Amino acid sequence: MSYTREKHIEYMKEYNKKYYMLNKEKLKEDVKKYYFNNKKKVRAYRNQWEKNKMKSDPNFKIRFIMKQRVRSALKNNIKSGKTIKLLGLSINEFWLYLQSKFKPGMTKENYGKWHLDHIIPCSSFDLSKPEEQTKCFHYSNIQPLWAEENLRKGAKLEWQN
């Protein structure tokens, strides 16, 4: 890559970062509007992206499947043997554990407004190894967090803010 192109790329990164910081609320609103007006298109794109990612990234595939299993077990009280083994608790015991960690306003009924957060993010584990799966999906690595708080946290350790 030529020197001038590299400089331009760096300049544009900095420019875009500043623009985003100055227009954060408007840009977020634009994204919400686009999603609302193009739900089918956005979902189709996301589904295709997930399908491709599952083919190319075994960690993503395992993480995706396990998160679906845990979510399904909580919502439908389905007791998959592997899910229970990885959680280290029965589904009823897991609910009791989660309820002991609830923040004010959290209830079983408003699950969806709060998320299951992995204290140590899934991306920190090599999920192709069974022992790493056990550490990642064990109940002691999961906590309830308000959806907004969890999305803001992303794949960071809490103590790395």
N, C-alpha and C positions, 0 to 999 in steps of 0.2 A: 504494500500500500504506500502511496506517495506521501511525502511529508505534508503537503497542503491538504490532502484528503483527510489525513489523521487529525490535523488541526481543526478542519471543518467539522468532523465528527465530534470532537471534544467540545467545540463551540456550541454545536446544536444540542448536545446532551445538557450542557449548562443552561442554555437558553430555555429548553423544554422544562427543565427542573424549576427554573425561576417562574416561568409562565404558569406551570401547574400550581406552585405555591401561591401565586397572586390570584389565580382563578379557580381554586380548588372547589368551592361550593358550586359555581356555575358548571364546571366540568362534571361533577358528580350528578347534578341535576340532568345534564344532557345525557349521561349514560343511563340514568333511570328512565328518561323519556324514550330513548332508543330501545331499551329492553322492553318497556311496556308496549311500544308500537310494533315490535318485531320479535315477540316471544317465540314463535315457531322457528323462525330463522336462527335465533340465538341458541335455542335448545338443540336444534339439529346440528349446528356447528359444534356446540359443546359435546354432544353425544359422539360425533365423529372424532373429535379431538381425543376424548376419553378412550374410544375404541383403539385409535392409533397408539396412544400412550400405553395402553395395556399390552399391546403387542410388542412394543419396543422397550418397556421398562418393567421388569419383574417386581421391583419394590412398589411401584405405583399400583400394579395389579393386585398384589397381596393387601396393601393398605386399603384400596378401594373396596375389595371384597369383604375384608374384616370389618370395616366401618359400616358397610351395609348390613352385615350379619348382626352386629351389636345393636344398630338402630332398629332393625326388624325384631330382634328379640325383645327389646324394651317396649316397642309399640304394640306388638302382637303376642307377647309372652311366649314366643317360640323358643324352645330350648335345644339349640344345636349343641351336640356334644363337644365339638371343637371350640365353639365360642365360649362355652362354660369353662372348658379346660384353660383356655387362654386368659379369660377374665379372672379365674381363681375363685369365683363365687357363683352360686346359682343366680338366676335372673332376679328372684325375689330378694335375695341377700344383696345383690348389686343395687337394686332400687333403694333398699334401706341405707346402704352405704352412701349413695348419691344424695338421698334426703338429708343425711347427717351433714352434708357439705353444702346444702342449698343456701343461697343468699336470700335476704328478704324479698318476698314476691315470687320466688320460684316454687312451682308445684309440678306434680306429675302431669297434670292436665295442660299446663302451658309449655310442655316440652316442644321445642321448635323455636320458642322465643329465647331459649337458652340452649347451649350446645354442650356436647361432651368434648372437653378439651384434654389433649394429651399433654401432661405437665412437661415431660421431655418429648419434644415433637417426633412424630413418626419418621420424619426425614433424617433424624439422628441415628436411626437403626438400619442395619442391613437385614431387611425383612425376608431375604432368601434363606436366612438361617433360623431354624425353629426356635433356638434359645433367645434370639433377638426378638422374634415375634412375641414370645412369652413375656419378655420385659416390656415391650411396647404396649401390648394390649391388656396387661395386668391391671386389675381395678385400682391398685395403688398409684398408677401412673395416669389415672383419669379423674377429672374433676368437672363439676358443672360450672359453666361460665355463661354470662349473658351473651347472646349472639354477637352484639356489637363489640363487646370487650374481646371475645374470642377472635373475631375477624381482625380487630386492631392488633392483637397479640401476634397473629400469624404463626409462623414456624420458629418462634423464638422461645428461649427459656425465660421464665418470668424474671429470674434474677439477672438477666442480661439486658434489661431495658436500657 
